[in-house]
Amino acid sequence: MSSAGFLMAANFFIAQCFCFFFLAVSARSRNRVAARWFAGNFAVASLSIPFEFLLANFPPARLWTVLAFASILGGAFLLRVGIGHLYDVRTNRKHLGVLFSVFVAFNYVIYDLPRGTLTHALAYQAPLAVSVAMSAWVVWRASARAFSDKMLVGLLVLTSVHFPLKAAIAVHAGSGSIASDYLSSRFALYSQSIGAVLIVTIGLVLLCVLVLEIMEDEKANAEVDVLSGVLNRRGFDNRVDALMAQHGPHSIVICDLDRFKSVNDTYGHQGGDAVIRAFGEMLKAAAPEGALVARIGGEEFAIFLPRTSREAASLFAHVLRATRSVSSVPGLPSGVRVTASFGVAEIGQNEPLRLAMRRADDALYAAKNAGRDCVREAEPAAVVLEVVKRAN
């Protein structure tokens, strides 16, 4: 086997590995459709390699030449569709199909042009350059900001540009007097070497983009309480500092379901879970934009309200209380109502969040002691501080 033939076999193996990798990633990625198109890209483009071997050993040469070209081109078009899915850019597949057919027909026609000329080489490589450039344009249009996205744009542009450069290399190095001479030509060695680098680099960057999204999703899922659908304590703690840094005032609301133990005792843990789920859904639906809603205990929830005064936070808590007291819970008898109590505190200037939450929690217990199903406001931080100073 020639050096070029060995490289072609290696490229085929690499392409199949990437096909497998993308199919594996598709099982976990939210962009599973894009990942499957990428797998198809590598699988289809790699078919050009067996066609090249057939071209070197079996007639008819025109058939194998056109099929090899169509495989590479088809892979590039599948890449374009996958890129469209990945970056949420609408793809007109009918137009792509027409363009693909035109390019393949054009390749069939130019087969009779004299080989070894720049005209023939450019005519062969130009459709491939255009097909990859379309993917680069899609990523660029998507206004991607991540480093991996920018790197992908650069690699796709480089890949597009390398096709007309290959035309010049084909003329200079020689690609054979007939199509079946390609495998034994010096140009084949150069072409397959460059192709190997680009296949690996683009494949790795695409995998990087998908894997980073999987990692982001896993991180987000680790910060969400599965039962209630709101943030858990970890998610709340990880995000609240950024909101605290904004210009205030800020407020915190602590809420707790009333007599939750009796719900579990009467209707079982499934009934209790239904109450938690319904309460979490209500809080998410009612919370203003930018607020953080979290389940911080068994039946205890916290709502951080940025740029919200105590009066506005208290009004918000009253709305929540009224909504909860008249709402039924799916899964429980229609006449059953589960109420909640609320404690509200405005975070004082330079006051640590934990102290504000403690004041809100004290207000919550005051609401519980007042008979439940009510809202109580915490004393302002300055008043509490003054009382502490006097006591000392």
Secondary structure, DSSP 8 states (H G I E B T S, - for coil): --HHHHHHHHHHHHHHHHHHHHHHHHTT-TTHHHHHHHHHHHHHHTTHHHHHHHHHHSS-HHHHHHHHHHHHHHHHHHHHHHHHHHTT----HHHHHHHHHHHHHHHHHHTTS-TTSHHHHHHHHHHHHHHHHHHHHHHHHTT--SHHHHHHHHHHHHHHHHHHHHHHHHHHH---SSGGGGGGSHHHHHHHHHHHHHHHHHHHHHHHHHHHHHHHHHHHHHTB-TTTSSB-HHHHHHHHHHHHTSSS-EEEEEEEETTHHHHHHHHHHHHHHHHHHHHHHHHHHHS-TT-EEEE-SSSEEEEEETT--HHHHHHHHHHHHHHHHH---TTS-TT----EEEEEEEE-TT--HHHHHHHHHHHHHHHHHTTSS-EEE---HHHHHHHHHHH-
